[in-house]
Amino acid sequence: MKKLYLTLTIFILLKTVSAQVLLEDKDGEKIVDYSAVLTPEISRLSLIKLNTGDQSLGFSYFISSALHDPAKYAVQEFGLKAAPTAGYAAVFRNGQFSPGIKANYGLTLVNPFNRSTLTKTVDWASLDLGYNFDQYSLYQPDAAFNNQVYSKTSHAFRANLSYNLLLGSKFILNFKAAYARQNNYSDLNQVEITDINSTVTTTTTRQVSKTTTAAQGRFVEYNAFPQVVSFTRATKTDAEGSADASKLRIGYTLFIKNQFSSYLDKTDAGAIIFLSRQDKSGIRNPVLGLILQAVNLFDTQHLDNGLQKRIRIGFTSNFSL
């Protein structure tokens, strides 16, 4: 009987809460892992994800075992994301595409500690494993002329553990600790390099040019250990067929991300304000999210790098299939 009560409690709480599945920061990193919203009626879900912060297009597919045991179940995520490492500007201006691909597998356990009493709190724990393949164009002016512009291929792995608490069916606390192999590419200056070949005849000089977008400076790879704490005000799911089901609802996430590494210790803080829309399956997805993020919040070493220069703005969106 206690297990039946627990099953009904978790099912009701997850049905009345919002169903935002993923919320990402401007770097494309997952801030809130909300795959636990998959209920017995929604055992599979596909999402297309857009993020202007890292200029990525992604796809995620979720499979849930909630149909077998709604009181304690697992959700698996298979994800793939692609983006040009030099940005779309280089693609459009120079026809230059440097691929960046991220693949991930996530496993989420709902009610991992197997509570045997009624509670208004639902929790879930997640393990996320990822692999990044990136190709960069780099410019090193101090090298020999023929070696100044070169390509660098990076293979990086990442893993993170997160614990999530759903409070009162509308607030989510998230705690995450991770390991990631990272690099300083985003800190390097983007430059355009033009090579000009000239052919001279007695009456004509013909010039053919080729422009390459590259990052200038010393490229460094390092081990990083990020920690994230976030608070989300979720949006509720409305009854199927009701007038409110078609409404857009506003929610928000506040987060702080601290990172230790041999290259640079830094702290980012930000907010994601999102509009969610409920689809036919009853899932609410953030169709549009505004990301405001302060990068390296406590940077006091660079006097010409005030906080107002380190505010980043981006947009993110999810579409269910």
C-alpha positions as CSV (number, residue, x, y, z in Angstrom):
1,M,0.0,0.0,0.0
2,K,2.8,2.4,0.8
3,K,4.4,1.8,-2.6
4,L,1.0,2.6,-4.2
5,Y,0.8,5.9,-2.3
6,L,4.4,6.7,-3.3
7,T,3.7,5.9,-7.0
8,L,0.6,8.1,-7.0
9,T,2.4,10.9,-5.3
10,I,5.3,11.0,-7.7
11,F,3.0,10.6,-10.7
12,I,0.8,13.5,-9.6
13,L,3.7,15.8,-8.8
14,L,5.4,15.2,-12.1
15,K,2.1,15.7,-14.0
16,T,1.4,19.1,-12.4
17,V,4.9,20.4,-12.9
18,S,6.4,22.0,-16.0
19,A,8.1,19.8,-18.5
20,Q,11.1,21.8,-19.6
21,V,13.5,19.0,-20.6
22,L,16.7,20.9,-21.1
23,L,17.9,24.4,-20.3
24,E,21.4,25.4,-21.5
25,D,23.7,28.4,-20.8
26,K,25.4,30.5,-23.5
27,D,28.2,27.9,-23.8
28,G,25.7,25.2,-24.7
29,E,26.3,23.5,-21.3
30,K,23.3,21.8,-19.7
31,I,22.2,23.8,-16.6
32,V,19.0,22.0,-15.7
33,D,18.4,18.3,-16.6
34,Y,14.7,17.8,-16.5
35,S,14.3,14.5,-18.3
36,A,12.5,13.1,-15.2
37,V,9.3,14.6,-16.4
38,L,8.7,11.6,-18.7
39,T,5.7,9.9,-17.2
40,P,3.9,6.6,-18.0
41,E,2.0,8.3,-20.8
42,I,5.1,9.8,-22.3
43,S,7.8,7.1,-22.4
44,R,9.7,8.5,-25.5
45,L,10.5,12.0,-26.6
46,S,12.5,13.6,-29.3
47,L,13.8,17.2,-29.2
48,I,15.5,19.6,-31.6
49,K,17.6,22.1,-29.8
50,L,18.8,25.5,-30.9
51,N,21.3,27.7,-29.0
52,T,22.7,31.0,-30.4
53,G,25.3,31.1,-27.6
54,D,27.4,28.4,-29.1
55,Q,25.6,28.6,-32.5
56,S,24.6,24.9,-32.3
57,L,21.9,22.7,-33.6
58,G,21.2,19.6,-31.5
59,F,19.0,16.5,-31.3
60,S,18.1,14.5,-28.2
61,Y,16.1,11.3,-27.9
62,F,14.7,10.2,-24.5
63,I,13.5,6.7,-23.4
64,S,11.8,6.1,-20.1
65,S,11.0,3.0,-18.1
66,A,8.2,4.8,-16.1
67,L,5.7,2.5,-17.8
68,H,7.0,-0.4,-15.8
69,D,7.4,1.3,-12.4
70,P,6.2,4.9,-12.1
71,A,7.5,5.1,-8.5
72,K,11.1,4.4,-9.4
73,Y,12.3,4.5,-13.0
74,A,15.1,5.5,-15.3
75,V,15.4,7.8,-18.3
76,Q,18.0,7.5,-20.9
77,E,19.1,10.3,-23.2
78,F,21.0,10.0,-26.5
79,G,22.2,13.4,-27.8
80,L,24.1,14.8,-30.7
81,K,24.9,18.5,-31.4
82,A,26.8,20.2,-34.2
83,A,28.2,23.7,-34.7
84,P,30.9,25.5,-36.7
85,T,33.8,26.2,-34.3
86,A,34.6,29.5,-36.0
87,G,30.9,30.5,-36.1
88,Y,28.5,30.9,-39.0
89,A,30.1,34.3,-40.0
90,A,33.2,32.4,-41.3
91,V,30.9,30.0,-43.2
92,F,29.0,32.8,-45.0
93,R,31.9,35.1,-45.6
94,N,34.7,32.7,-46.4
95,G,33.0,29.4,-47.1
96,Q,35.0,28.0,-44.2
97,F,33.4,25.3,-42.1
98,S,35.4,23.9,-39.1
99,P,33.2,21.2,-37.6
100,G,32.4,20.8,-34.0
101,I,30.4,17.8,-32.8
102,K,29.2,16.9,-29.3
103,A,27.7,13.5,-28.5
104,N,26.4,12.5,-25.1
105,Y,24.6,9.8,-23.2
106,G,22.6,10.5,-20.0
107,L,21.1,8.2,-17.4
108,T,18.6,9.7,-14.9
109,L,17.2,7.7,-11.9
110,V,14.0,9.0,-10.5
111,N,13.5,8.5,-6.7
112,P,17.0,6.9,-6.5
113,F,16.8,6.5,-2.7
114,N,13.5,4.5,-2.9
115,R,11.5,6.5,-0.3
116,S,8.8,4.4,1.3
117,T,6.7,7.3,2.8
118,L,4.6,10.0,1.3
119,T,6.5,13.2,0.4
120,K,5.9,16.3,-1.5
121,T,9.5,16.3,-2.7
122,V,10.6,14.3,-5.8
123,D,14.3,13.9,-6.5
124,W,16.3,12.5,-9.3
125,A,20.0,11.9,-10.0
126,S,21.7,12.0,-13.4
127,L,25.0,10.8,-14.9
128,D,26.0,12.4,-18.2
129,L,28.9,11.3,-20.4
130,G,30.0,13.2,-23.4
131,Y,32.6,13.3,-26.2
132,N,33.5,16.4,-28.2
133,F,35.2,16.5,-31.6
134,D,36.4,19.9,-32.7
135,Q,38.5,21.2,-35.5
136,Y,40.1,24.7,-35.1
137,S,41.9,27.1,-37.5
138,L,44.7,28.8,-35.6
139,Y,47.2,31.6,-36.3
140,Q,50.5,31.8,-34.6
141,P,52.4,34.9,-35.9
142,D,55.7,33.9,-34.2
143,A,56.0,30.7,-36.1
144,A,57.8,30.2,-39.5
145,F,55.7,31.7,-42.3
146,N,54.5,28.4,-43.8
147,N,53.4,27.2,-40.3
148,Q,51.7,30.3,-39.1
149,V,48.2,29.2,-40.1
150,Y,47.4,25.6,-39.2
151,S,44.5,23.3,-38.2
152,K,44.1,21.7,-34.8
153,T,41.9,18.7,-34.1
154,S,40.7,18.3,-30.5
155,H,39.2,15.2,-28.8
156,A,37.7,15.8,-25.4
157,F,35.7,13.8,-22.9
158,R,33.4,15.1,-20.1
159,A,31.4,13.5,-17.3
160,N,29.1,15.0,-14.7
161,L,26.9,14.0,-11.8
162,S,23.8,16.0,-10.8
163,Y,21.2,15.8,-8.1
164,N,17.8,17.5,-8.5
165,L,15.0,18.3,-6.1
166,L,11.5,19.2,-7.2
167,L,9.9,21.2,-4.4
168,G,6.1,21.9,-4.2
169,S,5.7,20.8,-7.8
170,K,7.1,24.1,-9.2
171,F,10.6,24.8,-7.9
172,I,13.7,22.8,-8.9
173,L,17.1,22.9,-7.1
174,N,20.0,21.4,-9.1
175,F,23.5,20.6,-7.9
176,K,26.1,19.4,-10.4
177,A,29.8,18.4,-10.3
178,A,31.7,17.6,-13.4
179,Y,35.0,16.8,-15.1
180,A,35.7,18.2,-18.6
181,R,38.6,18.4,-20.9
182,Q,38.5,22.0,-22.2
183,N,40.6,24.5,-24.1
184,N,41.0,28.3,-24.3
185,Y,39.8,28.7,-27.9
186,S,37.0,31.1,-26.9
187,D,39.5,33.3,-25.2
188,L,41.6,33.8,-28.3
189,N,41.2,36.8,-30.7
190,Q,39.4,36.0,-33.9
191,V,41.3,37.4,-36.9
192,E,40.9,37.2,-40.7
193,I,44.0,36.3,-42.7
194,T,44.2,37.1,-46.4
195,D,46.8,35.4,-48.6
196,I,47.3,37.2,-52.0
197,N,48.9,35.5,-55.0
198,S,50.0,37.9,-57.8
199,T,50.6,37.1,-61.4
200,V,52.4,39.8,-63.4
201,T,52.6,40.2,-67.1
202,T,54.0,43.1,-69.1
203,T,50.7,44.9,-69.0
204,T,48.6,43.3,-66.2
205,T,48.9,42.4,-62.5
206,R,46.4,39.8,-61.5
207,Q,45.7,39.1,-57.8
208,V,43.9,36.1,-56.3
209,S,43.1,36.2,-52.6
210,K,41.9,33.7,-50.0
211,T,40.6,34.7,-46.6
212,T,40.7,32.5,-43.6
213,T,39.2,33.1,-40.2
214,A,41.5,31.9,-37.4
215,A,42.1,32.3,-33.7
216,Q,45.3,34.1,-32.8
217,G,47.4,33.2,-29.8
218,R,48.6,30.2,-27.8
219,F,46.1,27.3,-27.9
220,V,46.0,25.4,-24.5
221,E,44.1,22.3,-23.5
222,Y,43.5,21.5,-19.9
223,N,41.5,19.6,-17.3
224,A,38.6,21.5,-15.7
225,F,36.2,20.7,-12.8
226,P,33.0,22.7,-13.1
227,Q,30.3,22.9,-10.3
228,V,26.9,24.3,-11.0
229,V,24.1,25.3,-8.6
230,S,20.8,26.4,-10.1
231,F,17.2,27.3,-9.0
232,T,14.3,27.0,-11.5
233,R,10.8,28.4,-11.3
234,A,9.0,25.9,-13.5
235,T,5.8,26.3,-15.4
236,K,2.9,24.0,-14.8
237,T,1.3,21.6,-17.2
238,D,-2.4,22.3,-17.9
239,A,-5.2,19.8,-18.3
240,E,-5.5,18.4,-21.8
241,G,-8.2,20.2,-23.7
242,S,-8.4,23.2,-21.4
243,A,-8.2,26.8,-22.6
244,D,-5.0,27.3,-20.6
245,A,-3.2,24.4,-22.4
246,S,-2.5,26.7,-25.4
247,K,-1.1,29.5,-23.4
248,L,2.6,30.5,-23.2
249,R,3.9,30.5,-19.6
250,I,6.9,32.3,-18.2
251,G,9.6,30.6,-16.1
252,Y,13.1,31.3,-15.1
253,T,16.4,29.7,-13.9
254,L,19.1,31.4,-11.8
255,F,22.5,29.7,-11.8
256,I,26.1,30.1,-10.7
257,K,28.8,28.1,-12.3
258,N,32.2,27.8,-10.6
259,Q,35.2,26.2,-12.4
260,F,38.6,25.1,-11.1
261,S,41.4,24.3,-13.6
262,S,45.1,24.6,-14.2
263,Y,44.4,27.3,-16.8
264,L,42.0,29.7,-15.1
265,D,39.7,29.5,-12.1
266,K,36.5,31.4,-12.9
267,T,32.9,31.9,-11.8
268,D,30.0,32.6,-14.1
269,A,26.5,33.7,-13.0
270,G,23.4,34.0,-15.1
271,A,19.7,33.8,-15.6
272,I,17.5,32.1,-18.2
273,I,14.1,33.5,-18.8
274,F,11.9,31.2,-20.9
275,L,8.5,30.9,-22.5
276,S,7.1,27.4,-22.4
277,R,4.4,26.0,-24.7
278,Q,2.5,22.7,-24.2
279,D,2.3,20.3,-27.1
280,K,-0.2,17.6,-27.9
281,S,1.5,15.0,-25.7
282,G,1.3,17.3,-22.6
283,I,4.9,18.2,-22.5
284,R,5.8,21.8,-22.0
285,N,9.0,22.9,-23.8
286,P,10.8,26.2,-23.6
287,V,10.1,27.4,-27.1
288,L,12.2,30.5,-26.4
289,G,14.7,31.2,-23.7
290,L,16.7,34.4,-23.1
291,I,20.1,33.8,-21.6
292,L,21.9,36.6,-19.6
293,Q,25.3,35.5,-18.4
294,A,28.1,37.3,-16.6
295,V,31.4,35.6,-17.6
296,N,34.2,35.4,-15.0
297,L,32.2,37.4,-12.5
298,F,35.1,38.1,-10.1
299,D,37.8,39.0,-12.7
300,T,39.6,41.9,-11.0
301,Q,42.9,41.5,-12.8
302,H,42.0,43.3,-16.0
303,L,41.0,46.9,-15.2
304,D,39.8,47.4,-18.8
305,N,37.6,44.4,-18.7
306,G,34.6,45.7,-16.7
307,L,31.6,43.6,-15.9
308,Q,29.5,45.4,-18.5
309,K,32.0,44.0,-21.1
310,R,31.6,40.5,-19.9
311,I,27.8,40.2,-20.1
312,R,26.8,37.7,-22.8
313,I,23.3,37.4,-24.2
314,G,21.9,34.4,-26.1
315,F,18.8,32.6,-27.1
316,T,17.9,29.0,-26.8
317,S,14.9,26.9,-27.9
318,N,13.5,23.3,-28.0
319,F,11.1,21.8,-30.4
320,S,9.5,18.4,-29.7
321,L,8.9,16.0,-32.6
